[in-house]
Amino acid sequence: MASDTLEQLLKLPASERVGLALALWESLDDADRDAEFPMTAELAEELDRRWQEHLSDPGSAIPWEVVQQRLKGSSRRGVEESA
């Protein structure tokens, strides 16, 4: 990608950059994702561990909406702290 194109994309508002990132991710098919993000033995073990942890205590799960709110809050704090 040309650096000037990237520079222009980085100037977009956050919501547009997020939309673009999601569109790019969704444009990948399963084979593309598998090729770029192979499942290592360590990753498989970690996913299994987390799944077992969830099964033993389902109430410990955090709803996706809460995670999103926390992430948005932390990104706002980062902007405020750097100003």
C-alpha positions in Angstrom: 0.0 0.0 0.0 1.3 3.4 -0.9 2.3 5.4 2.2 0.2 8.4 1.1 -2.9 6.1 0.9 -2.2 4.8 4.4 -1.7 8.4 5.7 -5.1 9.4 4.3 -6.8 6.4 5.8 -5.3 7.1 9.2 -6.9 10.6 9.1 -10.4 9.1 8.8 -12.6 9.4 11.9 -12.2 6.4 14.3 -15.7 5.0 13.3 -14.8 4.9 9.7 -11.4 3.3 10.4 -13.1 0.6 12.4 -15.6 0.0 9.6 -12.8 -0.2 7.1 -10.9 -2.7 9.3 -14.0 -4.9 9.7 -14.7 -4.8 6.0 -11.1 -5.8 5.3 -11.2 -8.6 7.8 -14.5 -9.9 6.5 -13.1 -9.9 2.9 -10.8 -12.7 3.9 -12.1 -16.2 3.4 -11.4 -19.1 5.8 -8.4 -20.2 3.8 -6.8 -16.7 3.9 -7.4 -16.6 7.7 -6.0 -20.1 8.2 -2.9 -19.2 6.1 -2.2 -16.0 8.0 -3.2 -17.2 11.5 -2.2 -20.8 11.8 -3.5 -22.7 14.9 -0.3 -23.6 16.8 -0.3 -26.3 19.5 0.2 -23.5 22.1 -2.8 -21.6 20.9 -5.0 -24.7 20.8 -3.9 -25.5 24.4 -4.7 -22.0 25.5 -8.1 -22.0 23.8 -8.9 -25.4 25.4 -7.8 -24.0 28.8 -10.0 -21.0 28.5 -13.0 -23.1 27.3 -12.6 -25.4 30.3 -12.4 -22.4 32.6 -15.6 -21.0 31.1 -17.4 -24.4 31.5 -16.4 -24.6 35.2 -17.6 -21.0 35.9 -19.9 -19.6 33.1 -20.8 -16.7 35.3 -17.3 -15.3 35.0 -17.9 -14.5 31.3 -18.0 -10.8 30.4 -20.7 -9.8 27.8 -19.3 -8.5 24.5 -21.2 -5.2 25.0 -19.4 -4.6 28.3 -16.0 -5.4 26.7 -16.8 -2.9 24.0 -17.7 -0.2 26.5 -14.5 -0.8 28.5 -12.4 -0.6 25.4 -14.1 2.6 24.2 -13.6 4.1 27.7 -9.9 3.1 27.8 -9.3 4.6 24.4 -10.9 7.9 25.5 -8.8 8.0 28.6 -5.7 7.4 26.5 -6.6 10.4 24.3 -7.4 12.6 27.4 -4.2 11.6 29.1 -2.0 12.4 26.1 -3.6 15.8 25.6 
